[in-house]
Amino acid sequence: MAKQGREPVQGLEGLAAAAKTAANIDATGKGLPPVHLWNPPFCGDLDMRIAADGNWYYMGTPIGRPALVRLFSTILKREDGKHFLVTPVEKVGIRVDDAPFLAVEMIKEQDEKGRSLRFRTNVDDWVDCDGAHRLRFEASAEGGLTPYLHVRADLWAKVTRALYYDLVDIGEERMVDGRQMFGVASAGAFFAMADAEQVRGY
């Protein structure tokens, strides 16, 4: 039988206070607490959900305070396919319907090394798309592909449909492992979307 651990913090304000204390511990130099270094006891699941559209819910009610969502996002951690909010003293499970973040804005930059893409998430993080922060593409239930951007430490942002079309517009064909692939280049890396012949048939 799994250990239940002690009871999680009660209420949104209690969790917010714990998150604020944790968020003040910045070992990354990027304004993010070092959640990857924390391994506190599991304290149970919390009735918190991140919907596929990026909205956060607590006990079925939308969390309407962007600053609070931003705060919780800084202590988010993924382990074994599950998502948790983590402080140095406790870990609580939450539900994530798809990806915990949305990529809602894209900037294209050009220099002598080529094109680089930067994405802004729905919690106002900026992520440079490169070999360490990759794009991956999955088949969408609505047809076509859904792109995901690696944000940090096994946390991903689903790229909005509008930005997906922007990516298709700047896509190109390259040979990858002996196959002609259609994809997107950024910061010296190439992210294949699909077989080039398949894309031509869309």
Secondary structure, DSSP 8 states (H G I E B T S, - for coil): -----S----HHHHHHHHHHHHHT--SSSSS---GGG----EEEEEEEEE-TTS-EEETTEE---HHHHHHHHTTEEEETTEEEEE-SS-EEEEEESS-SEEEEEEEEEEETTEEEEEEEETTS-EEEEBTTB-EEEEE-TTSSEEEEEEEETTEEEEE-HHHHHHHHHT-EEEEETTEEEEEEEETTEEEEEEEHHHHHT-
